[in-house]
């Protein structure tokens, strides 16, 4: 992806945090019929591996050994030039879009193993059910239903060969404009605006240092 240096995020702990907070990835695979895209939730398993699962009919289930590209999207939103103090002083500003995305490149391994799948699904659901008043567990479903469901899917393992982040958070603007964007996002309060504003504030704190 196009990655100006001012928007590059290289800190692995920051990239991993986004993968965990926004685990649904767009997976791009180049196949015989061209490029195909699928949405798959993944679990980060250490620094070099992602785990997921798909239906047996999915193109990814038949692409063992293939190289894949994954895009994990975080908060995003339109930025109005009216939020920039500089616009009111000079008028020389235009709209833009702020967003964060992590790009992962890796090699796909397809896993057709019911024991592996059950252990993975227990881990996956336990994490996403945590905090709910009555968490659902794999064992809550009838055993025959779980067995049937497991036969309908395969596991995916991505060996990570490269990872990079693009955090476009108005870094190319002066501090007053960045503060104006944060204020504008909080005032608009559209879906994702609060999360995007929080990211900008954390980036500002990181820029300022301890």
Phi and psi restraints in degrees (value plus and minus 20) as a CYANA .aco file:
   2 UNK   PHI     -85.9   -45.9
   2 UNK   PSI     104.9   144.9
   3 UNK   PHI    -160.1  -120.1
   3 UNK   PSI      64.9   104.9
   4 UNK   PHI     -78.8   -38.8
   4 UNK   PSI     125.3   165.3
   5 UNK   PHI     -78.1   -38.1
   5 UNK   PSI     -53.3   -13.3
   6 UNK   PHI     -87.2   -47.2
   6 UNK   PSI     -40.1    -0.1
   7 UNK   PHI    -124.4   -84.4
   7 UNK   PSI     -21.1    18.9
   8 UNK   PHI     -94.0   -54.0
   8 UNK   PSI     111.5   151.5
   9 UNK   PHI    -135.9   -95.9
   9 UNK   PSI      96.3   136.3
  10 UNK   PHI    -131.6   -91.6
  10 UNK   PSI     -29.6    10.4
  11 UNK   PHI     -90.3   -50.3
  11 UNK   PSI      98.3   138.3
  12 UNK   PHI     -83.7   -43.7
  12 UNK   PSI     -54.2   -14.2
  13 UNK   PHI     -85.2   -45.2
  13 UNK   PSI     -52.7   -12.7
  14 UNK   PHI     -91.3   -51.3
  14 UNK   PSI     -62.9   -22.9
  15 UNK   PHI     -84.4   -44.4
  15 UNK   PSI     -64.2   -24.2
  16 UNK   PHI     -82.8   -42.8
  16 UNK   PSI     -58.1   -18.1
  17 UNK   PHI     -82.0   -42.0
  17 UNK   PSI     -59.3   -19.3
  18 UNK   PHI     -88.7   -48.7
  18 UNK   PSI     -60.0   -20.0
  19 UNK   PHI     -80.1   -40.1
  19 UNK   PSI     -57.3   -17.3
  20 UNK   PHI     -95.5   -55.5
  20 UNK   PSI     -56.0   -16.0
  21 UNK   PHI     -97.1   -57.1
  21 UNK   PSI     -49.7    -9.7
  22 UNK   PHI    -150.6  -110.6
  22 UNK   PSI      54.1    94.1
  23 UNK   PHI     -98.2   -58.2
  23 UNK   PSI     -27.1    12.9
  24 UNK   PHI    -100.9   -60.9
  24 UNK   PSI      94.7   134.7
  25 UNK   PHI    -127.9   -87.9
  25 UNK   PSI     127.3   167.3
  26 UNK   PHI    -107.9   -67.9
  26 UNK   PSI      97.9   137.9
  27 UNK   PHI    -123.5   -83.5
  27 UNK   PSI     101.5   141.5
  28 UNK   PHI    -126.4   -86.4
  28 UNK   PSI     109.5   149.5
  29 UNK   PHI    -152.2  -112.2
  29 UNK   PSI     111.7   151.7
  30 UNK   PHI    -113.3   -73.3
  30 UNK   PSI      92.9   132.9
  31 UNK   PHI    -137.3   -97.3
  31 UNK   PSI    -189.7  -149.7
  32 UNK   PHI     -84.0   -44.0
  32 UNK   PSI     -49.0    -9.0
  33 UNK   PHI    -120.6   -80.6
  33 UNK   PSI      -3.2    36.8
  34 UNK   PHI      85.8   125.8
  34 UNK   PSI    -185.3  -145.3
  35 UNK   PHI    -101.1   -61.1
  35 UNK   PSI     111.3   151.3
  36 UNK   PHI    -139.4   -99.4
  36 UNK   PSI     130.2   170.2
  37 UNK   PHI    -145.3  -105.3
  37 UNK   PSI     118.8   158.8
  38 UNK   PHI    -157.0  -117.0
  38 UNK   PSI     127.7   167.7
  39 UNK   PHI    -119.2   -79.2
  39 UNK   PSI     103.8   143.8
  40 UNK   PHI    -159.8  -119.8
  40 UNK   PSI     109.1   149.1
  41 UNK   PHI     -97.7   -57.7
  41 UNK   PSI     118.0   158.0
  42 UNK   PHI    -145.2  -105.2
  42 UNK   PSI     134.6   174.6
  43 UNK   PHI    -130.0   -90.0
  43 UNK   PSI     111.1   151.1
  44 UNK   PHI    -100.4   -60.4
  44 UNK   PSI     100.7   140.7
  45 UNK   PHI    -136.0   -96.0
  45 UNK   PSI      64.2   104.2
  46 UNK   PHI      58.6    98.6
  46 UNK   PSI    -198.7  -158.7
  47 UNK   PHI     -96.7   -56.7
  47 UNK   PSI     -33.1     6.9
  48 UNK   PHI    -142.2  -102.2
  48 UNK   PSI      -7.5    32.5
  49 UNK   PHI    -169.8  -129.8
  49 UNK   PSI     121.2   161.2
  50 UNK   PHI    -139.5   -99.5
  50 UNK   PSI     126.0   166.0
  51 UNK   PHI    -147.0  -107.0
  51 UNK   PSI     122.4   162.4
  52 UNK   PHI    -178.4  -138.4
  52 UNK   PSI    -188.6  -148.6
  53 UNK   PHI    -174.8  -134.8
  53 UNK   PSI     135.0   175.0
  54 UNK   PHI    -164.3  -124.3
  54 UNK   PSI     145.8   185.8
  55 UNK   PHI     -86.2   -46.2
  55 UNK   PSI     131.9   171.9
  56 UNK   PHI     -82.0   -42.0
  56 UNK   PSI     -44.7    -4.7
  57 UNK   PHI    -101.3   -61.3
  57 UNK   PSI     -28.8    11.2
  58 UNK   PHI     -88.3   -48.3
  58 UNK   PSI     123.8   163.8
  59 UNK   PHI     -76.2   -36.2
  59 UNK   PSI     -53.9   -13.9
  60 UNK   PHI     -86.0   -46.0
  60 UNK   PSI     -46.2    -6.2
  61 UNK   PHI     -89.1   -49.1
  61 UNK   PSI     -32.4     7.6
  62 UNK   PHI    -140.3  -100.3
  62 UNK   PSI       5.4    45.4
  63 UNK   PHI    -144.7  -104.7
  63 UNK   PSI      17.4    57.4
  64 UNK   PHI     -76.4   -36.4
  64 UNK   PSI     109.7   149.7
  65 UNK   PHI      68.9   108.9
  65 UNK   PSI     -25.1    14.9
  66 UNK   PHI     -95.2   -55.2
  66 UNK   PSI     132.9   172.9
  67 UNK   PHI    -105.1   -65.1
  67 UNK   PSI     115.4   155.4
  68 UNK   PHI    -151.6  -111.6
  68 UNK   PSI     138.4   178.4
  69 UNK   PHI    -142.2  -102.2
  69 UNK   PSI     108.2   148.2
  70 UNK   PHI    -137.9   -97.9
  70 UNK   PSI     118.0   158.0
  71 UNK   PHI    -139.6   -99.6
  71 UNK   PSI     100.1   140.1
  72 UNK   PHI    -125.4   -85.4
  72 UNK   PSI      96.0   136.0
  73 UNK   PHI    -119.2   -79.2
  73 UNK   PSI     111.2   151.2
  74 UNK   PHI    -120.6   -80.6
  74 UNK   PSI    -177.1  -137.1
  75 UNK   PHI     -80.8   -40.8
  75 UNK   PSI     129.8   169.8
  76 UNK   PHI    -172.4  -132.4
  76 UNK   PSI     137.8   177.8
  77 UNK   PHI    -196.8  -156.8
  77 UNK   PSI     133.7   173.7
  78 UNK   PHI     -88.7   -48.7
  78 UNK   PSI     120.6   160.6
  79 UNK   PHI    -137.3   -97.3
  79 UNK   PSI      98.7   138.7
  80 UNK   PHI    -103.8   -63.8
  80 UNK   PSI     117.7   157.7
  81 UNK   PHI     -83.5   -43.5
  81 UNK   PSI     -39.6     0.4
  82 UNK   PHI     -85.1   -45.1
  82 UNK   PSI     -35.8     4.2
  83 UNK   PHI    -102.1   -62.1
  83 UNK   PSI     -30.6     9.4
  84 UNK   PHI    -109.9   -69.9
  84 UNK   PSI     105.2   145.2
  85 UNK   PHI     -76.5   -36.5
  85 UNK   PSI     -54.4   -14.4
  86 UNK   PHI     -84.2   -44.2
  86 UNK   PSI     -48.9    -8.9
  87 UNK   PHI     -85.1   -45.1
  87 UNK   PSI     -59.4   -19.4
  88 UNK   PHI     -93.8   -53.8
  88 UNK   PSI     -40.2    -0.2
  89 UNK   PHI    -107.1   -67.1
  89 UNK   PSI     -58.6   -18.6
  90 UNK   PHI    -143.7  -103.7
  90 UNK   PSI     -41.4    -1.4
  91 UNK   PHI      56.0    96.0
  91 UNK   PSI     -23.0    17.0
  92 UNK   PHI    -114.0   -74.0
  92 UNK   PSI      43.7    83.7
  93 UNK   PHI    -161.3  -121.3
  93 UNK   PSI     137.9   177.9
  94 UNK   PHI    -155.5  -115.5
  94 UNK   PSI     142.9   182.9
  95 UNK   PHI     -85.9   -45.9
  95 UNK   PSI     140.6   180.6
  96 UNK   PHI    -173.3  -133.3
  96 UNK   PSI    -193.0  -153.0
  97 UNK   PHI    -154.5  -114.5
  97 UNK   PSI     108.7   148.7
  98 UNK   PHI    -120.5   -80.5
  98 UNK   PSI     124.2   164.2
  99 UNK   PHI    -185.8  -145.8
  99 UNK   PSI     146.1   186.1
 100 UNK   PHI    -152.5  -112.5
 100 UNK   PSI     120.4   160.4
 101 UNK   PHI    -169.0  -129.0
 101 UNK   PSI     123.0   163.0
 102 UNK   PHI    -136.3   -96.3
 102 UNK   PSI     108.1   148.1
 103 UNK   PHI    -123.6   -83.6
 103 UNK   PSI     106.7   146.7
 104 UNK   PHI    -141.0  -101.0
 104 UNK   PSI     109.8   149.8
 105 UNK   PHI    -130.2   -90.2
 105 UNK   PSI     122.4   162.4
 106 UNK   PHI    -188.8  -148.8
 106 UNK   PSI     159.2   199.2
 107 UNK   PHI    -132.3   -92.3
 107 UNK   PSI     114.8   154.8
 108 UNK   PHI    -109.4   -69.4
 108 UNK   PSI     116.3   156.3
 109 UNK   PHI    -143.8  -103.8
 109 UNK   PSI     105.8   145.8
 110 UNK   PHI    -113.7   -73.7
 110 UNK   PSI     110.9   150.9
 111 UNK   PHI    -138.6   -98.6
 111 UNK   PSI      96.2   136.2
 112 UNK   PHI    -130.4   -90.4
 112 UNK   PSI      58.1    98.1
 113 UNK   PHI    -166.8  -126.8
 113 UNK   PSI      91.3   131.3
 114 UNK   PHI     -81.9   -41.9
 114 UNK   PSI     -57.4   -17.4
 115 UNK   PHI     -86.2   -46.2
 115 UNK   PSI     -64.0   -24.0
 116 UNK   PHI     -80.8   -40.8
 116 UNK   PSI     -65.2   -25.2
 117 UNK   PHI     -83.1   -43.1
 117 UNK   PSI     -63.4   -23.4
 118 UNK   PHI     -83.7   -43.7
 118 UNK   PSI     -64.9   -24.9
 119 UNK   PHI     -81.7   -41.7
 119 UNK   PSI     -60.5   -20.5
 120 UNK   PHI     -86.2   -46.2
 120 UNK   PSI     -65.8   -25.8
 121 UNK   PHI     -85.0   -45.0
 121 UNK   PSI     -54.0   -14.0
 122 UNK   PHI     -83.8   -43.8
 122 UNK   PSI     -63.6   -23.6
 123 UNK   PHI     -83.3   -43.3
 123 UNK   PSI     -64.9   -24.9
 124 UNK   PHI     -83.6   -43.6
 124 UNK   PSI     -70.2   -30.2
 125 UNK   PHI     -90.8   -50.8
 125 UNK   PSI     -56.1   -16.1
 126 UNK   PHI     -81.0   -41.0
 126 UNK   PSI     -58.6   -18.6
 127 UNK   PHI     -88.2   -48.2
 127 UNK   PSI     -63.9   -23.9
 128 UNK   PHI    -100.6   -60.6
 128 UNK   PSI     -40.5    -0.5
 129 UNK   PHI    -105.4   -65.4
 129 UNK   PSI     -37.5     2.5
 130 UNK   PHI     -76.5   -36.5
 130 UNK   PSI     114.5   154.5
 131 UNK   PHI      74.8   114.8
 131 UNK   PSI     -35.3     4.7
 132 UNK   PHI     -96.5   -56.5
 132 UNK   PSI     131.5   171.5
 133 UNK   PHI     -77.8   -37.8
 133 UNK   PSI     -59.8   -19.8
 134 UNK   PHI    -151.4  -111.4
 134 UNK   PSI      63.4   103.4
 135 UNK   PHI     -78.9   -38.9
 135 UNK   PSI     117.1   157.1
 136 UNK   PHI    -108.2   -68.2
 136 UNK   PSI     120.5   160.5
 137 UNK   PHI    -142.8  -102.8
 137 UNK   PSI     133.0   173.0
 138 UNK   PHI     -73.9   -33.9
 138 UNK   PSI     -58.8   -18.8
 139 UNK   PHI     -87.9   -47.9
 139 UNK   PSI     -29.1    10.9
 140 UNK   PHI     -92.8   -52.8
 140 UNK   PSI     -43.6    -3.6
 141 UNK   PHI    -105.5   -65.5
 141 UNK   PSI     132.5   172.5
 142 UNK   PHI     -77.7   -37.7
 142 UNK   PSI     120.3   160.3
 143 UNK   PHI     -74.3   -34.3
 143 UNK   PSI     -60.2   -20.2
 144 UNK   PHI     -87.2   -47.2
 144 UNK   PSI     -52.0   -12.0
 145 UNK   PHI     -88.8   -48.8
 145 UNK   PSI     -60.9   -20.9
 146 UNK   PHI     -83.6   -43.6
 146 UNK   PSI     -63.0   -23.0
 147 UNK   PHI     -82.1   -42.1
 147 UNK   PSI     -62.3   -22.3
 148 UNK   PHI     -84.3   -44.3
 148 UNK   PSI     -61.6   -21.6
 149 UNK   PHI     -84.7   -44.7
 149 UNK   PSI     -60.5   -20.5
 150 UNK   PHI     -85.2   -45.2
 150 UNK   PSI     -53.6   -13.6
 151 UNK   PHI     -90.0   -50.0
 151 UNK   PSI     -37.3     2.7
 152 UNK   PHI    -110.7   -70.7
 152 UNK   PSI     -23.2    16.8
 153 UNK   PHI    -151.7  -111.7
 153 UNK   PSI     146.4   186.4
 154 UNK   PHI    -152.0  -112.0
 154 UNK   PSI     136.7   176.7
 155 UNK   PHI    -107.6   -67.6
 155 UNK   PSI     134.0   174.0
 156 UNK   PHI    -144.0  -104.0
 156 UNK   PSI     119.4   159.4
 157 UNK   PHI    -151.4  -111.4
 157 UNK   PSI     106.8   146.8
 158 UNK   PHI    -129.5   -89.5
 158 UNK   PSI      96.0   136.0
 159 UNK   PHI    -101.6   -61.6
 159 UNK   PSI      92.0   132.0
 160 UNK   PHI     -91.6   -51.6
 160 UNK   PSI     103.6   143.6
 161 UNK   PHI    -128.5   -88.5
 161 UNK   PSI     -34.5     5.5
 162 UNK   PHI    -185.0  -145.0
 162 UNK   PSI     125.9   165.9
 163 UNK   PHI    -168.3  -128.3
 163 UNK   PSI     116.2   156.2
 164 UNK   PHI    -169.0  -129.0
 164 UNK   PSI     134.6   174.6
 165 UNK   PHI    -145.8  -105.8
 165 UNK   PSI     122.5   162.5
 166 UNK   PHI    -140.1  -100.1
 166 UNK   PSI      90.3   130.3
 167 UNK   PHI    -133.5   -93.5
 167 UNK   PSI      72.2   112.2
 168 UNK   PHI    -109.5   -69.5
 168 UNK   PSI      76.0   116.0
 169 UNK   PHI    -148.3  -108.3
 169 UNK   PSI      19.8    59.8
 170 UNK   PHI      46.1    86.1
 170 UNK   PSI       6.7    46.7
 171 UNK   PHI     -84.3   -44.3
 171 UNK   PSI     -40.8    -0.8
 172 UNK   PHI    -105.6   -65.6
 172 UNK   PSI      -9.7    30.3
 173 UNK   PHI    -136.7   -96.7
 173 UNK   PSI     137.1   177.1
 174 UNK   PHI     -86.1   -46.1
 174 UNK   PSI     144.1   184.1
 175 UNK   PHI     -76.4   -36.4
 175 UNK   PSI     -59.4   -19.4
 176 UNK   PHI     -82.5   -42.5
 176 UNK   PSI     -59.7   -19.7
 177 UNK   PHI     -87.9   -47.9
 177 UNK   PSI     -60.2   -20.2
 178 UNK   PHI     -81.5   -41.5
 178 UNK   PSI     -62.5   -22.5
 179 UNK   PHI     -83.7   -43.7
 179 UNK   PSI     -56.7   -16.7
 180 UNK   PHI     -84.4   -44.4
 180 UNK   PSI     -57.0   -17.0
 181 UNK   PHI     -86.7   -46.7
 181 UNK   PSI     -64.1   -24.1
 182 UNK   PHI     -78.0   -38.0
 182 UNK   PSI     -66.3   -26.3
 183 UNK   PHI     -83.0   -43.0
 183 UNK   PSI     -61.9   -21.9
 184 UNK   PHI     -84.4   -44.4
 184 UNK   PSI     -61.0   -21.0
 185 UNK   PHI     -83.3   -43.3
 185 UNK   PSI     -64.8   -24.8
 186 UNK   PHI     -85.9   -45.9
 186 UNK   PSI     -55.5   -15.5
 187 UNK   PHI     -92.0   -52.0
 187 UNK   PSI     -59.9   -19.9
 188 UNK   PHI     -89.9   -49.9
 188 UNK   PSI     -65.4   -25.4
 189 UNK   PHI      39.0    79.0
 189 UNK   PSI      18.5    58.5
 190 UNK   PHI     -95.9   -55.9
 190 UNK   PSI     145.4   185.4
 191 UNK   PHI     -73.8   -33.8
 191 UNK   PSI     107.1   147.1
 192 UNK   PHI      69.6   109.6
 192 UNK   PSI     -32.7     7.3
 193 UNK   PHI     -84.6   -44.6
 193 UNK   PSI     -62.4   -22.4
 194 UNK   PHI     -82.9   -42.9
 194 UNK   PSI     -62.1   -22.1
 195 UNK   PHI     -85.5   -45.5
 195 UNK   PSI     -60.6   -20.6
 196 UNK   PHI     -86.1   -46.1
 196 UNK   PSI     -61.5   -21.5
 197 UNK   PHI     -82.6   -42.6
 197 UNK   PSI     -61.8   -21.8
 198 UNK   PHI     -81.8   -41.8
 198 UNK   PSI     -60.7   -20.7
 199 UNK   PHI     -81.7   -41.7
 199 UNK   PSI     -61.6   -21.6
 200 UNK   PHI     -84.2   -44.2
 200 UNK   PSI     -59.3   -19.3
 201 UNK   PHI     -85.3   -45.3
 201 UNK   PSI     -62.8   -22.8
 202 UNK   PHI     -85.2   -45.2
 202 UNK   PSI     -57.8   -17.8
 203 UNK   PHI     -83.7   -43.7
 203 UNK   PSI     -57.0   -17.0
 204 UNK   PHI     -86.5   -46.5
 204 UNK   PSI     -63.0   -23.0
 205 UNK   PHI     -83.3   -43.3
 205 UNK   PSI     -59.1   -19.1
 206 UNK   PHI     -86.6   -46.6
 206 UNK   PSI     -55.7   -15.7
 207 UNK   PHI     -87.1   -47.1
 207 UNK   PSI     -57.7   -17.7
 208 UNK   PHI     -94.8   -54.8
 208 UNK   PSI     -42.5    -2.5
 209 UNK   PHI      63.1   103.1
 209 UNK   PSI     156.5   196.5
